[in-house]
Amino acid sequence: MPVDLSTLPYRPNVGALIFNTHGQVLIARRTDMPGAGGPLTEGTWQCPQGGIDEGEDPRTAVLREVGEEIGTDHVAILAEYPQWIQYDLPSTLIGHALGGRYRGQTQKWFALRFTGADTDIRLDRHLPAEFDAWMWVDLASLPHCSVGFKKPIYEQLVKEFTRFAIPV
């Protein structure tokens, strides 16, 4: 029986565009999607993101999620996207992804500056690991590295956070 979208809420979520001192942004490969564990050219890549806990402030949530997903607290918040961005899951994922309880997510995105060394990024600090590989990419290429249905979100974020894609 198909799931009625009108009965499902959006999951509150935060996302992080993490910029290094060269103006590049961090992406990581999901462990739960096809291509994980293969060559770096395979798999599904995205920026760190995750759910907001009940009563949690989005700024606190984004720092927690970065710590959980990429194993570092060597980041500082630079900016916050001015609006919440909503997306619906593709119909093939409704009832399966996000525990089957949501139609999609409403996201608050942040630009963060990475203040550590690459060795401070540890994908194995939180188990099960959400990512199995990571790399720095130019911000302009970000929409082409992501999950297809999230491409419009990444295009918006590139426009908003271009000012941080410069060496410092």
Secondary structure as UniProt FT lines:
FT   HELIX           5..7
FT   STRAND          10..19
FT   TURN            21..22
FT   STRAND          25..30
FT   TURN            31..32
FT   TURN            34..37
FT   TURN            40..41
FT   STRAND          45..46
FT   STRAND          49..51
FT   TURN            54..55
FT   HELIX           58..70
FT   STRAND          75..80
FT   STRAND          85..88
FT   TURN            91..96
FT   HELIX           97..100
FT   STRAND          104..114
FT   HELIX           118..120
FT   TURN            123..124
FT   STRAND          131..137
FT   HELIX           139..144
FT   HELIX           148..150
FT   HELIX           151..161
FT   HELIX           162..164
//
